[in-house]
Amino acid sequence: MHWVFLVLAGLAEVAFAFCLGKAKLATGSASVGWYAGFAGCAALSFYLLNLSLAQLPLGTAYAVWTGIGAVGTAVLGVLVFGDPLTGARLFFLATLIGSVLGLKAVSP
């Protein structure tokens, strides 16, 4: 169950990064909702990360959490925000995914 909390924490990290990106593009009062979404998703992400730490090593949990967030945010950047997708970027995203999976494989 702690791995489920960790994956959900990583997805909430992606959500808070998405909200931050949308807030940057919004104007006026529309940005307030995106910033509120950012705060809520960030709080949820940290709460779920904390729950996962009851059974998972800190170093592993933190690396997996940030890895999910980094890969998810990079994918959203390409799909939603028009970030460039280059061969080098794909290569490093693949190595990051491999590292996250490797940490999962060698952790309790």
WORA-V736184 format. One record per backbone hydrogen bond with DSSP energy under -0.5 kcal/mol. NH is the residue of the N-H (numbers start at 1). CO is the residue of the C=O. If there is no record, write none. Layout:
NH_CO, NH_CO
This chain:
5_1, 6_2, 7_3, 8_4, 9_5, 10_6, 11_7, 12_8, 13_9, 14_10, 15_11, 16_12, 17_13, 18_14, 19_15, 20_16, 21_17, 22_18, 23_19, 24_20, 25_21, 26_22, 30_27, 31_28, 32_29, 33_29, 34_30, 35_31, 36_32, 37_33, 38_34, 39_35, 40_36, 41_37, 42_38, 43_39, 44_40, 45_41, 46_42, 47_43, 48_44, 49_45, 50_46, 51_47, 52_48, 53_49, 54_51, 55_52, 56_52, 61_57, 62_58, 63_59, 64_60, 65_61, 66_62, 67_63, 68_64, 69_65, 70_66, 71_67, 72_68, 73_69, 74_70, 75_71, 76_72, 77_73, 78_74, 79_75, 80_76, 81_76, 82_78, 83_77, 86_84, 90_86, 91_87, 92_88, 93_89, 94_90, 95_91, 96_92, 97_93, 98_94, 99_95, 100_96, 101_97, 102_98, 103_99, 104_100, 105_101, 106_102, 107_103, 107_104
